Amino acid sequence: MAKKVVATLRTLGKEYSKVIRMKRSEKTGAYYFEETIVPVDKVQEFLAKR
């Protein structure tokens, strides 16, 4: 599946990056990972948001 996503991202014409952010659940206190695909120029903006 991962190879398929990477191949698809290259054919769209714009560069994209997969961002994985670790978050903490307020309910249980456990950590979980949030994966998102964003344009390369928006990565820093995405990571700055909480």
Contact map, one row per residue, 1 for C-alpha under 8 A:
11111000000000000000000000000000000000000000000000
11111100000000000000000000000000000000000000000000
11111110000000000000000000000000000000000000000000
11111111000000000000000000000000000000000000000000
11111111100000000000000000000000000000000000000000
01111111110000000000000000000000000000000000000000
00111111111000000000000000000000000000000000000000
00011111111100000000000000000000000000000000000000
00001111111101110000000000000000000000000000000000
00000111111111110000000000000000000000000000000000
00000011111110000000000000000000000000000000000000
00000001111111100000000000000000000000000000000000
00000000011111100000000000000000000000000000000000
00000000110111110000000000000000000000100000000000
00000000110111111000000000000000000000110000000000
00000000110001111100000000000000000011110000000000
00000000000000111110000000000000000011110010000000
00000000000000011111000000000000001111000000000000
00000000000000001111100000000000001111000010000000
00000000000000000111110000000000111100000000000000
00000000000000000011111000000000111000000000001000
00000000000000000001111100000011110000000000000000
00000000000000000000111110000011110000000000000000
00000000000000000000011111001111000000000000000000
00000000000000000000001111111111000000000000000000
00000000000000000000000111111100000000000000000000
00000000000000000000000011111000000000000000000000
00000000000000000000000011111100000000000000000000
00000000000000000000000111111110000000000000000000
00000000000000000000000111011111000000000000000000
00000000000000000000011110001111100000000000000000
00000000000000000000011110000111110000000000000000
00000000000000000001111000000011111000000000000000
00000000000000000001111000000001111100000000000000
00000000000000000111100000000000111110000000000000
00000000000000000111000000000000011111000000000000
00000000000000011110000000000000001111100000000000
00000000000000011110000000000000000111110110000000
00000000000001111000000000000000000011111110000000
00000000000000111000000000000000000001111110000000
00000000000000000000000000000000000000111111000000
00000000000000000000000000000000000001111111110000
00000000000000001010000000000000000001111111111000
00000000000000000000000000000000000000001111111100
00000000000000000000000000000000000000000111111110
00000000000000000000000000000000000000000111111110
00000000000000000000100000000000000000000011111111
00000000000000000000000000000000000000000001111111
00000000000000000000000000000000000000000000111111
00000000000000000000000000000000000000000000001111
